[in-house]
C-alpha cells in the first residue's frame, strides 16, 4: 500500500496503517483505478477467512469494497474468500472454449482439430494447462500437436509445472481440511466418461465416515477451492485433479471401499430401464468392480435383471443389445468372463454372449456359447441340494437350458438349416409345454410356424401362426416385439399380406417408440417385402435402405446379409441389374463371412433360376 501511495498517487506514505488507509480511500473516492490482487489463497485459512497474521488485509479490502470509491478491484484466488463483513461479488471463471484454444494455438503450433478437441476435453479447457501444453509442443515436439498427444495422452500431468500446480493445491487441502481431502481422492474413482457427472447422492455415498450434518460443508469446502466442478446439482472432477486423485486413492486404504460404494450407488440409482441413458448408468457399477478385480460382482452387474421399457424383466446385458448397444456389452462380457468361476453366472453370461455373437455374424461361435450355457446350467442343476431346493434358482437354470435351445433354433434359421431349426423348436415345445416355462413353448411354436412357412408346409404353418396370433394379442404390448415381427413375416410367407402388414406395422410403431433398433430394422425389411409384392418399389426401396442403415449402425451382420439380399431382389424387380448385382454380392459376402453355405446356395439357386427364365 505504501508503494501505491508513493508511486501511483504521489502521496507521502505513513507508518501508521490507519492513516495510510485513509489517504488511499481519499484517492480512490475521486479517481477511476483498476486494482489487481493476484493469487490471494495463501492468506486464507480453512474456512476462507484471512489468517490472523494478515488480518490487516481485511481493513484494506473494506476500503476497496466501499460503495463510495471509484475503483474496481479484482482478486484472483483458488480458494473462495468468505469474510462475512466484506461486500464482494464472486465470479467463477469458466473453462475456455475450444475456439479460444484454437485462436491461442493456431499461430504457434501445427493444429489438428481432432487432436485439439481431445486435448481440450482432457484438460477441461483450463487456461493454465493451455499455456503449458503449448510451450511443451513447441519446445519438445517441433510444434507438432499430434506427435505430442500420441505420446502423452495417457499422462496428463506430463510436465513438472502442471504436476506441481495440481499437487500444491491438493497438498494445501490435505493440511487445511483432511475431510475434504479424503472426499476429493475418493471422488476420483468415478470415471466421468459415459456418465460425465455425478449427482449429490453419489458424493454422499463416499462420505461413509462423516456425519450427515457435515456432508454439505465438506462438499462446500471443495467447491470453495475450485477443486470440484459443479452445475445444476451435478458434480465432476477436472481431469488433471482426477489424475492425481486416483493415484493417491490407489495408494490409500480407501481404494476398494470407495469403488464398492460407488458401484452400489450406480446399481441402486437405476430401478427400471426406460432409456439408453438408464442402461449406461446401470453398467457404471461394472467398471468399479473391474477396477478392484471383484469379477463376480462385475458379472452380477451385467446379469442383474430389471423391468425395461418393453414390459420385460431382463438382465442388463440382454437389455443392452436390444437397445442396439452391442459392442459395449460384448467388450464387458469378454473382459470379465475368463475370471468367473460360478457355473450359474457363467451359464447366464454365455447365454447373452451367444445372442450377441449371433447378431454380429459370429453365428458358429454363438452355437458354442449356447452349448456351454446348457452344459454349465445342467452342472449347476445337478449340484443343487435335494433337501433345501432354491426354487427361484431351479427355475432360472432350467429356463437357461430351454432359452439356449430356442436361441439355437433361431440361429439355424439364419443359416437356412431349416429342418434342424424345426427339431430344436420341437424340443423346446416338448420340454416347456404346460410347465412354468410355458412361455418358451409358445415362442418356439411361433418360430416353428415361420420355419414351416419357409419349407412350404402351408397348413401346419397356418395353424401355428393363428395360435400365435391369439396368444400374442394377450401379452403386454412390446414384450414380445421380436416375435411379433417373426409372426408378421410368417403371414407374409403364407400370402396373408394384409394381416402380415398389420402385425409388422404394430411391431414397427412399438420398436420406433421404444428404441428397439434390431426389431425396427427387421420390421422395415418385412414391410419392404410387402411393398415389393404390391409393386410399390420406391416405398420398398426406401424401407430397405432405412433398415440397412439401422443394422449397420448397430453392427448386426447376420440381419444385414438377408437385408442386402432382399434389396437386391427389389432392384431386380425395378430393372436395375447393376445395383441388384452389387447388393447380391454384398449378401453373398456376408453369408460367406457367417459360414452359411446353405444361404449362399439359396441365393445362387435363385439367380440361376432367374437367368433360366430370362433365357426361355
C-alpha positions in Angstrom: 0.0 0.0 0.0 3.0 2.3 0.7 4.1 1.8 -2.9 0.6 2.6 -4.2 0.5 5.9 -2.4 4.1 6.9 -3.3 4.4 5.7 -6.9 0.8 5.7 -8.2 -0.8 8.6 -6.3 2.3 10.8 -5.4 1.2 10.8 -1.8 3.5 10.6 1.2 3.2 7.2 2.8 2.6 6.8 6.6 4.0 4.3 9.1 0.5 4.4 10.7 -1.6 1.8 8.9 -4.9 3.6 9.6 -3.6 6.9 8.3 -2.3 5.2 5.2 -5.7 3.6 4.6 -7.4 7.0 5.0 -5.1 8.6 2.4 -5.7 5.7 0.0 -9.5 6.0 0.4 -9.4 9.7 -0.4 -7.6 9.0 -3.6 -10.0 6.2 -4.6 -13.1 8.3 -3.9 -12.4 10.5 -7.0 -10.1 8.6 -9.2 -11.0 5.7 -11.5 -8.4 3.0 -10.8 -8.2 -0.7 -11.6 -6.5 -2.8 -8.9 -5.4 -6.5 -9.3 -4.5 -8.6 -6.3 -3.3 -12.0 -7.7 -3.1 -15.4 -6.0 -4.8 -14.5 -2.8 -5.3 -18.0 -1.4 -2.1 -18.3 0.7 -3.6 -15.6 3.0 -6.8 -17.7 3.7 -7.4 -20.3 6.3 -9.6 -23.5 6.2 -12.9 -21.6 6.1 -11.9 -19.0 3.6 -11.2 -16.2 6.2 -7.9 -14.3 6.5 -5.4 -15.9 8.7 -4.5 -13.9 11.9 -1.1 -12.9 10.6 -2.7 -11.0 7.7 -5.8 -9.5 9.3 -4.7 -6.0 8.2 -5.8 -7.1 4.7 -9.4 -7.0 6.0 -9.2 -3.3 6.6 -7.7 -2.7 3.1 -10.4 -4.9 1.5 -13.1 -2.9 3.3 -11.8 0.3 1.7 -11.6 -1.3 -1.7 -15.1 -2.7 -1.4 -16.6 0.6 -0.1 -19.6 1.7 -2.3 -18.2 5.3 -2.5 -14.8 4.5 -4.1 -14.5 4.8 -7.8 -12.0 1.9 -8.2 -12.6 -1.6 -9.4 -10.7 -4.4 -7.6 -10.1 -7.8 -9.0 -8.8 -10.6 -6.6 -7.8 -13.9 -8.0 -7.8 -16.9 -5.7 -8.2 -20.6 -6.0 -9.9 -20.6 -2.6 -13.1 -18.7 -2.1 -12.8 -15.6 0.1 -15.5 -15.9 2.8 -15.1 -12.9 5.1 -18.6 -12.1 6.2 -18.0 -8.3 6.6 -16.9 -7.8 3.0 -19.2 -6.7 0.3 -17.7 -8.6 -2.6 -19.1 -10.4 -5.7 -17.8 -13.9 -6.5 -17.1 -14.7 -10.2 -16.2 -18.3 -11.0 -14.0 -18.4 -14.1 -15.5 -20.8 -16.7 -13.3 -23.0 -18.8 -12.0 -21.6 -22.1 -13.9 -22.8 -25.2 -12.2 -24.9 -27.8 -12.5 -21.9 -30.1 -10.4 -19.8 -27.7 -7.8 -22.6 -27.5 -7.7 -22.7 -31.3 -7.1 -18.9 -31.6 -4.3 -19.1 -29.0 -2.6 -22.1 -30.6 -3.1 -21.6 -34.3 -0.1 -19.3 -34.9 2.2 -21.2 -32.5 1.8 -25.0 -33.3 0.6 -27.2 -36.2 -3.1 -27.6 -35.4 -5.1 -30.8 -35.9 -8.7 -30.2 -35.0 -9.4 -33.7 -33.9 -6.4 -33.8 -31.6 -7.1 -30.3 -30.3 -10.7 -31.5 -29.4 -9.3 -34.4 -27.4 -6.6 -32.3 -25.6 -9.2 -29.5 -24.8 -11.6 -32.1 -23.3 -8.8 -33.8 -21.4 -7.6 -30.6 -19.7 -11.1 -29.3 -19.2 -10.4 -26.1 -21.2 -8.0 -24.9 -18.5 -6.1 -21.7 -19.5 -3.0 -22.5 -17.5 -2.9 -26.0 -19.0 -3.3 -24.5 -22.4 -0.2 -22.3 -22.0 1.9 -25.1 -20.5 0.9 -27.6 -23.2 1.5 -25.0 -26.0 5.1 -24.5 -24.7 5.7 -28.2 -24.4 4.5 -28.8 -28.0 6.8 -26.0 -29.3 9.9 -26.9 -27.3 9.8 -30.8 -27.3 7.8 -31.7 -30.4 8.7 -29.1 -33.0 5.2 -27.6 -32.9 3.6 -30.9 -33.9 0.4 -31.3 -31.8 -0.4 -34.9 -33.0 3.1 -36.1 -32.0 2.8 -34.6 -28.5 -0.7 -36.2 -28.0 0.3 -39.7 -29.3 3.0 -39.8 -26.7 1.3 -38.1 -23.7 -2.5 -38.7 -23.9 -2.2 -41.3 -21.1 -0.2 -38.9 -18.9 -2.0 -35.6 -18.4 0.4 -34.4 -15.8 3.3 -34.7 -18.2 5.2 -31.5 -17.2 6.6 -30.7 -13.8 4.8 -27.3 -13.9 1.4 -29.0 -14.4 2.1 -31.6 -11.8 3.3 -29.1 -9.2 0.3 -26.9 -9.8 -2.1 -29.7 -9.0 -0.1 -31.2 -6.2 0.3 -27.9 -4.4 -3.5 -27.4 -4.4 -4.2 -30.9 -3.2 -1.4 -30.8 -0.5 -2.8 -27.5 0.7 -6.3 -29.1 1.0 -4.8 -32.1 2.9 -3.3 -29.7 5.5 -6.3 -27.3 5.9 -9.2 -29.7 5.6 -8.5 -33.5 5.9 -12.2 -34.5 5.5 -12.5 -32.6 2.2 -9.1 -34.1 1.1 -10.4 -37.6 1.7 -13.6 -36.9 -0.3 -11.6 -35.4 -3.2 -9.4 -38.5 -3.7 -12.4 -40.8 -3.3 -14.3 -38.9 -5.9 -11.5 -39.8 -8.4 -12.8 -43.4 -8.5 -15.7 -42.2 -10.7 -14.9 -42.4 -14.4 -16.7 -39.2 -15.7 -16.9 -40.7 -19.2 -20.1 -42.3 -20.4 -21.8 -40.6 -17.4 -19.9 -37.3 -17.2 -21.1 -36.1 -13.8 -22.4 -37.4 -10.5 -25.5 -36.3 -8.5 -25.0 -35.3 -4.9 -26.1 -38.7 -3.7 -23.1 -40.2 -5.5 -21.0 -37.9 -3.3 -22.8 -38.7 -0.1 -22.1 -42.4 -0.5 -18.3 -41.7 -0.4 -18.7 -39.8 3.0 -19.3 -43.0 5.0 -17.1 -41.8 7.8 -18.6 -38.3 8.0 -21.8 -37.4 9.9 -24.8 -36.5 7.8 -24.8 -32.9 9.2 -21.3 -32.4 7.8 -21.9 -33.7 4.3 -22.7 -30.3 2.6 -19.9 -28.5 4.5 -17.3 -30.9 3.2 -18.6 -30.6 -0.4 -18.7 -26.8 0.0 -15.0 -26.9 1.1 -14.1 -28.5 -2.3 -16.4 -26.1 -4.2 -14.9 -23.0 -2.5 -11.4 -24.1 -3.5 -12.5 -24.9 -7.1 -11.3 -28.5 -6.7 -14.7 -29.9 -7.8 -16.7 -28.8 -10.8 -20.5 -28.4 -10.4 -23.5 -27.3 -12.4 -27.2 -27.8 -11.7 -26.7 -30.2 -8.9 -24.2 -32.4 -10.8 -20.5 -32.7 -9.8 -17.4 -33.8 -11.5 -13.6 -33.6 -11.2 -11.3 -31.7 -13.6 -9.3 -34.4 -15.5 -6.0 -33.0 -14.0 -7.3 -33.2 -10.4 -8.7 -36.7 -11.1 -5.4 -37.9 -12.5 -3.6 -37.0 -9.3 -6.5 -38.0 -7.1 -6.8 -41.5 -8.4 -3.0 -42.0 -8.0 -3.4 -41.1 -4.3 -6.6 -43.2 -3.9 -4.8 -46.3 -5.2 -2.2 -45.9 -2.5 -4.7 -45.4 0.2 -6.7 -47.8 2.4 -9.9 -46.4 0.8 -9.4 -47.7 -2.8 -11.6 -50.8 -2.6 -14.3 -49.4 -0.4 -14.6 -46.2 -2.5 -15.2 -48.3 -5.6 -17.6 -50.6 -3.8 -19.6 -47.6 -2.5 -19.7 -46.0 -6.0 -20.7 -49.3 -7.6 -23.6 -49.7 -5.1 -24.7 -46.1 -5.7 -24.9 -46.7 -9.5 -26.7 -50.0 -9.1 -29.3 -48.5 -6.8 -29.7 -45.4 -9.0 -31.4 -47.4 -11.8 -34.7 -49.2 -10.9 -36.1 -49.6 -14.4 -34.5 -49.3 -17.8 -36.6 -46.8 -19.9 -33.8 -45.2 -21.9 -30.3 -45.8 -23.3 -29.0 -43.5 -20.6 -30.6 -45.7 -17.9 -28.8 -48.7 -19.3 -25.4 -46.9 -19.5 -25.9 -45.7 -15.9 -26.7 -49.2 -14.7 -23.5 -50.5 -16.3 -21.2 -47.9 -14.5 -21.1 -50.2 -11.4 -19.3 -52.8 -13.6 -16.3 -50.6 -14.1 -15.8 -50.1 -10.4 -15.8 -53.8 -9.6 -13.5 -54.4 -12.5 -11.0 -51.8 -11.2 -10.7 -53.6 -7.8 -10.8 -57.1 -9.5 -14.0 -58.2 -7.9 -15.0 -60.1 -11.1 -18.1 -62.0 -9.8 -19.6 -58.7 -8.6 -18.8 -57.2 -12.0 -20.6 -60.1 -13.7 -23.6 -59.7 -11.4 -24.0 -56.1 -12.7 -24.4 -57.4 -16.2 -26.8 -60.1 -15.0 -28.9 -58.0 -12.7 -32.5 -58.1 -14.0 -34.7 -55.0 -14.2 -38.0 -54.2 -15.7 -37.5 -52.4 -19.0 -39.5 -50.3 -21.4 -40.8 -53.3 -23.3 -42.5 -54.8 -20.2 -39.8 -57.4 -19.8 -37.8 -58.3 -16.8 -34.3 -58.9 -18.3 -30.6 -58.9 -17.3 -28.9 -55.6 -18.1 -26.7 -57.4 -20.7 -29.8 -58.5 -22.6 -31.4 -55.1 -22.5 -28.2 -53.5 -23.7 -28.2 -55.4 -27.0 -32.0 -54.9 -27.5 -31.2 -51.2 -27.3 -28.6 -51.6 -30.1 -25.6 -51.3 -27.7 -23.9 -54.4 -28.9 -20.2 -53.5 -28.8 -20.1 -52.1 -25.2 -21.7 -55.2 -23.7 -19.6 -57.6 -25.9 -16.5 -55.9 -24.6 -17.6 -56.0 -20.9 -18.6 -59.7 -21.0 -15.4 -60.7 -22.8 -13.4 -58.8 -20.2 -14.9 -60.5 -17.2 -15.8 -64.0 -18.4 -12.2 -65.5 -18.1 -12.3 -64.7 -14.4 -15.7 -66.1 -13.4 -15.8 -69.5 -11.6 -19.5 -69.7 -10.7 -21.3 -72.1 -13.1 -24.6 -70.2 -12.7 -23.0 -66.8 -13.6 -21.0 -68.3 -16.4 -24.1 -70.0 -17.9 -26.0 -66.7 -17.9 -23.1 -64.8 -19.4 -22.6 -67.4 -22.2 -26.4 -67.2 -22.9 -26.2 -63.5 -23.5 -22.9 -63.8 -25.4 -24.4 -66.4 -27.7 -27.1 -63.9 -28.8 -24.6 -61.1 -29.2 -22.4 -63.3 -31.4 -25.4 -64.4 -33.5 -26.4 -60.8 -34.2 -22.9 -59.7 -35.1 -22.5 -62.6 -37.5 -20.3 -64.9 -35.4 -23.0 -67.5 -35.7 -21.0 -70.7 -35.2 -19.4 -69.2 -32.1 -22.9 -68.4 -30.9 -23.7 -72.1 -31.0 -20.6 -72.9 -28.9 -21.7 -70.4 -26.3 -25.2 -71.8 -26.1 -23.8 -75.3 -25.8 -21.7 -74.0 -22.9 -24.8 -72.5 -21.4 -26.6 -75.8 -21.5 -23.6 -77.7 -20.1 -23.0 -75.3 -17.2 -26.7 -74.9 -16.3 -27.0 -78.7 -16.2 -23.9 -79.0 -14.0 -25.3 -76.3 -11.6 -28.7 -78.1 -11.5 -27.1 -81.4 -10.6 -25.3 -79.7 -7.7 -28.4 -78.2 -6.2 -29.1 -79.9 -2.8 -32.2 -82.1 -2.6 -33.1 -81.1 0.9 -33.3 -77.3 0.6 -34.0 -76.5 -3.1 -33.8 -72.8 -4.1 -36.9 -72.8 -6.3 -36.0 -69.5 -8.0 -32.5 -70.8 -8.9 -34.0 -74.1 -10.1 -36.5 -72.2 -12.3 -33.8 -70.0 -13.7 -31.3 -72.8 -14.5 -34.0 -74.8 -16.3 -35.0 -71.6 -18.2 -31.4 -71.1 -19.4 -31.4 -74.6 -20.9 -34.7 -74.0 -22.7 -33.8 -70.5 -23.8 -30.4 -71.7 -25.2 -32.3 -74.3 -27.3 -34.7 -71.6 -28.6 -31.8 -69.3 -29.5 -30.1 -72.1 -31.4 -33.2 -72.7 -33.4 -33.2 -69.0 -34.4 -29.5 -69.3 -35.4 -30.4 -72.3 -37.6 -33.0 -70.3 -39.5 -30.3 -67.7 -40.3 -28.0 -70.5 -41.6 -31.0 -71.7 -43.6 -30.7 -75.1 -41.9 -34.5 -75.3 -41.6 -35.0 -78.9 -40.7 -32.5 -78.6 -37.8 -34.3 -75.4 -36.7 -37.6 -77.2 -36.6 -36.2 -80.0 -34.5 -34.8 -77.6 -31.9 -38.2 -75.7 -31.7 -40.0 -79.0 -31.3 -37.6 -79.9 -28.5 -38.3 -76.6 -26.7 -42.1 -77.2 -27.0 -41.7 -80.8 -25.6 -39.7 -79.6 -22.6 -41.6 -76.4 -21.8 -45.2 -77.0 -22.7 -47.6 -76.7 -19.8 -44.7 -76.1 -17.3 -43.5 -73.0 -15.6 -41.6 -72.2 -18.8 -44.7 -72.5 -21.0 -44.0 -69.0 -22.5 -40.9 -70.5 -24.2 -43.1 -73.2 -25.7 -45.4 -70.5 -27.2 -42.4 -68.7 -28.6 -41.0 -71.9 -30.1 -44.4 -72.7 -31.7 -44.5 -69.3 -33.3 -40.9 -69.8 -34.7 -41.8 -73.3 -35.9 -44.6 -71.7 -37.9 -42.1 -69.5 -39.6 -39.9 -72.4 -40.4 -42.8 -74.4 -41.9 -43.8 -71.4 -44.0 -40.3 -71.4 -45.5 -40.5 -75.1 -46.1 -43.8 -74.8 -47.9 -45.8 -76.7 -45.3 -48.7 -74.3 -45.5 -51.4 -75.9 -43.4 -49.3 -76.6 -40.2 -47.7 -73.2 -40.6 -51.1 -71.5 -40.8 -52.3 -73.4 -37.7 -49.2 -72.4 -35.7 -49.4 -68.8 -36.9 -53.1 -68.4 -35.9 -52.5 -69.9 -32.5 -49.6 -67.5 -32.0 -51.7 -64.6 -33.2 -54.3 -65.4 -30.4 -51.8 -65.7 -27.6 -49.5 -62.8 -28.6 -52.5 -60.4 -28.6 -53.0 -61.1 -24.9 -49.4 -60.1 -24.0 -48.1 -56.7 -22.7 -47.5 -54.5 -25.8 -43.9 -54.8 -26.9 -43.0 -57.7 -24.5 -42.8 -60.0 -27.5 -41.8 -57.4 -30.1 -39.1 -59.6 -31.6 -41.5 -62.5 -32.0 -44.3 -60.2 -33.3 -42.1 -59.4 -36.4 -41.5 -63.1 -36.9 -45.2 -63.7 -36.9 -45.7 -60.9 -39.4 -43.1 -62.4 -41.7 -44.8 -65.8 -41.4 -48.1 -64.4 -42.6 -46.4 -62.7 -45.5 -44.8 -66.0 -46.5 -48.3 -67.6 -46.3 -49.7 -64.9 -48.6 -51.7 -63.3 -45.9 -50.3 -60.0 -46.7 -53.0 -57.8 -45.1 -52.6 -59.4 -41.7 -48.8 -59.5 -42.1 -48.8 -55.8 -42.8 -51.0 -55.1 -39.8 -48.7 -57.1 -37.4 -45.5 -55.6 -38.9 -46.8 -52.1 -38.6 -47.7 -52.6 -34.9 -44.2 -54.0 -34.3 -42.6 -51.1 -36.2 -44.5 -48.5 -34.2 -43.5 -50.1 -30.9 -39.9 -50.5 -31.9 -39.5 -46.9 -33.0 -41.2 -45.6 -29.9 -39.0 -47.7 -27.6 -35.7 -47.7 -29.4 -35.6 -51.5 -30.2 -33.3 -51.0 -33.2 -33.0 -54.6 -34.4 -36.7 -55.1 -34.4 -37.2 -51.8 -36.2 -34.8 -52.8 -38.9 -36.1 -56.3 -39.4 -39.7 -55.0 -39.4 -38.8 -52.4 -42.1 -37.4 -55.3 -44.2 -40.7 -57.2 -43.8 -42.7 -54.2 -44.8 -40.4 -53.6 -47.8 -41.1 -57.1 -48.9 -44.8 -56.4 -48.8 -44.3 -53.2 -50.8 -42.3 -55.2 -53.3 -45.1 -57.7 -53.7 -47.5 -54.9 -54.3 -45.2 -53.3 -56.9 -44.6 -50.2 -54.7 -40.9 -50.4 -55.5 -40.0 -46.9 -54.4 -41.6 -47.5 -51.0 -39.8 -50.9 -50.8 -36.5 -49.3 -51.7 -36.8 -46.6 -49.0 -37.8 -49.0 -46.3 -34.9 -51.4 -47.2 -32.4 -48.6 -47.1 -33.7 -47.3 -43.8 -33.4 -50.8 -42.3 -29.9 -51.4 -43.6 -28.8 -48.1 -42.2 -30.0 -49.1 -38.7 -28.4 -52.6 -39.0 -25.1 -51.0 -40.0 -25.4 -48.6 -37.1 -25.5 -51.5 -34.5 -23.3 -53.9 -36.4 -25.9 -56.6 -37.0 -24.1 -58.6 -39.6 -26.4 -61.5 -39.6 -29.5 -59.4 -40.4 -27.6 -57.3 -42.9 -27.0 -60.4 -45.1 -30.7 -61.0 -45.5 -31.4 -57.3 -45.9 -29.0 -56.9 -48.8 -30.5 -60.0 -50.4 -34.0 -58.5 -50.3 -32.7 -55.2 -51.5 -31.1 -57.0 -54.5 -34.4 -58.6 -55.3 -36.1 -55.1 -55.3 -33.6 -53.6 -57.6 -34.0 -56.6 -59.9 -37.8 -56.0 -60.0 -37.0 -52.3 -60.8 -34.9 -53.5 -63.8 -31.7 -52.1 -62.3 -29.3 -55.0 -62.8 -26.2 -53.1 -61.7 -27.5 -52.3 -58.2 -29.2 -55.7 -58.0 -25.8 -57.4 -58.6 -24.0 -55.2 -56.2 -26.4 -55.9 -53.3 -26.5 -59.6 -54.3 -22.7 -59.7 -53.9 -22.9 -58.0 -50.6 -25.4 -60.5 -49.4 -23.2 -63.4 -50.6 -20.2 -61.8 -48.9 -22.0 -61.5 -45.6 -23.4 -65.0 -45.7 -19.9 -66.4 -46.6 -18.4 -64.5 -43.7 -21.0 -66.1 -41.5 -20.1 -69.5 -42.8 -23.7 -70.1 -44.0 -23.2 -72.2 -47.2 -26.9 -73.1 -47.5 -27.8 -69.4 -47.6 -25.2 -68.9 -50.3 -26.6 -71.8 -52.2 -30.2 -70.5 -51.8 -29.1 -67.2 -53.4 -27.1 -68.9 -56.2 -30.0 -71.2 -57.0 -32.4 -68.3 -57.2 -30.0 -66.4 -59.5 -29.7 -69.5 -61.8 -33.4 -70.0 -61.9 -33.9 -66.3 -62.7 -31.4 -66.4 -65.6 -33.1 -69.6 -66.9 -36.5 -67.9 -67.0 -35.0 -64.9 -68.8 -33.3 -67.2 -71.4 -36.6 -69.0 -72.3 
